[in-house]
Every structure is written in C-alpha cells, then in structure tokens.
Amino acid sequence: MQSRYNGYSFQMRDTVTREKVRFHNRYGIELSGDLYLPKGAAGTLAAVAVSGPFGAVKEQCSGLYAEELASRGFAALAFDPSFIGESGGQARNVASPDINTEDFSAAVDFLSTRDFIDPEKIGILGICGFGGMALNAAAMDTRIKATVTSTMYDMTRVNAKGYFDAADSADARYETKKALNAQRTQDYKNGAYARAGGVVDPPPQDAPFFVKDYYDYYKTQRGYTERSLNSNQGWNVTSSLSFLNMPILRYSNEIRSAVLVIHGEKAHSCYFSRDAFADMVRDNPYAGNKELLIIPGAVHTDLYDRKDIIPFDKIQQFFLQYLK
C-alpha cells in the first residue's frame, strides 16, 4: 500500500508552501519537519508547532493540521518526534516522555529564531499521545503562549493504569515491568529490539470499536503512510517502560498560558481530556484562559483528518486571540 499524495495522507492546496527543515533538540537529536507557510505571506507571522498522534509521522495528521493552519495565515511546523520518521535518534522506534516533550521546545527554538516569525507569538498543537506531551511542554516552557490538544491521550496514565484505569494496581504494574524487563534482556542478547507490531490487521470481529477505528485510519488509504509506526511494525516492545512511572501531567495546574482541549464526545479516549482539563484548572489562578471543547458525536480518529468535524475555525480563533 502507498500513501495517496506522494508519501502524504492528505492533499496540499496551492495557497500553501511546504519546505523540509531540520533542527536539533537539547539532547543533540536532529529533528525533521515540514514547514508550511501561506503563499506570498509578508511581514512576521504567528507560528504553531504540531506533532502527533503517538506512532504517527508528519505526513499524516500533524501535516494535515499544519497545512490547514498555514492556509489560515500561520507559519506551521509539523515535525517527527525523536527516534521515528525522518528524525534522528538511536535506537529507533522508541518513545520517551522527557525527550518527546523536549521535542516541542526544540520546535519552539527553531521557530523563534526565524526572521519571518514573531518569537512572542508561538503556540503548539499536540494530537492524540502528543497532546499529553504538549501539555507537559506548556507546563515547562514559558515561551509557549498557547496550546491546543486534539483527541488527547495521556500516555503515562494509560501505560501505568491501563485503559479506563482498569489495571491500576501495584501488582499489575509489577507484572508489566517484569515482562518488559525480560524483553530487555532478550533484546540485548539478540542485538535487536523486538517490535510490538502496529495496528492489528485485520482486526478481529469482536475487537472493541476503537481498535477498528484505528484500523480504518492507519491501515487503509485514508491514513496509511510508509514511515508511520502504527501503519507498519509499531514501536519497540520495551518502548513503554519509562512511561510507567513518570506522570507527565503532574504540574499541568501550573500552566499560565492559554490552553484549548478538544475531544470527541464518543471517543473511547475522551476521559483523558475531561480529567486532564479538570486537573489543569483545579486550584489554578490562571484557569480563565483554559477551555474544554467536546465535539458532539465524534469518535477518536474523527479528529485526525475529518475536516468537517475538526473545529478549525475555533482553533484559528483561539490562536489569533492568544498569539497577539
């Protein structure tokens, strides 16, 4: 199977330009991105760095969001996180709650040093698992003036507690750690990392709806791309180890900058956004610039690429309001 549009899962309009760029994070890892600009733009622009979903690449949802934002007058950088896609980092196909949060700040580094971008007007947008990373970045990086999360996952919560917190016990976590550490030993012996496999293909008849939802995006012409982990062989089996005991949203209620949290009402993952938003505004004197937007009837992957469902008008309005 091939991507529909020269390696991308979406079509680019002729009012937008796209340029390959490279930049590095604080750990020296070189990141790869696509910089989308409104064609013929003059003067300095507000900018947004975009990444996600977890296991996706810039040729998928983040590029679609960035292209749309550029069509609305923003400079938008869709980037591959460390260790996947065209970005650097060894070993491959591994994630880190720390380094992948840092990747957003590295994107801010890059954007804030471009002559055509106003460094006081930079926001970020995280999709799915990188929605949680975006909130973590917003809690750390005071240069980020506005943050949007879309169909967010808290990857540290789901790894430590299971879906809907159904495996939230010390014993359950211990068994997970035992299995992952046994795999570490085996990987070291083999000199290679076992892969977890991407989205199950084909999904069993009795699979939960969200599994079929992911299949419909990652494994079909709708969203398949060659570099995507979810579309192909997935993460390393041991990739989730560091997520088990590093809760990334611990200080989200100290975020002072503006945040818009968007989720589909019917998404299996909606509880991540509802709970994260409640925690973020609780005892936060800066709660007034935080907003939760629930999209009626929408499921998880609707906010990946359904332009008739993704509230781009609202996202544009939010960034215009706070990137000023």
Buried (B, 14 or more C-beta within 10 A) or exposed (E): EEBBEEEBBBEBEEEBBBEEBEBBBEEEBBBBBBBBBBEEBEEBBBBBBBBBBBBBBBBBBBBBBBBBBBBBBBBBBBBBBBBBBBBBBEEBBBBBBEBBBBBBBBBBBBBBEBEEBBBEBBBBBBBBBBBBBBBBBBBBBEBBBBBBBBBBBBBBBBBBBBEEEEBEEEEBBEEBEEEBEEBBEBBEEEEEBEBBBBBBEEBEEEBEEBBBBBBBBBBEEBBBBEBBBBBBEBBBBBBBBBBBEBBBBEBBBBBEBBBBBBBBEBBBBBBBBBBBBEBBBEEBEBBEBBBBBBBEEBBBBBBBBBEEBBBBEBBBEBBBEBBE
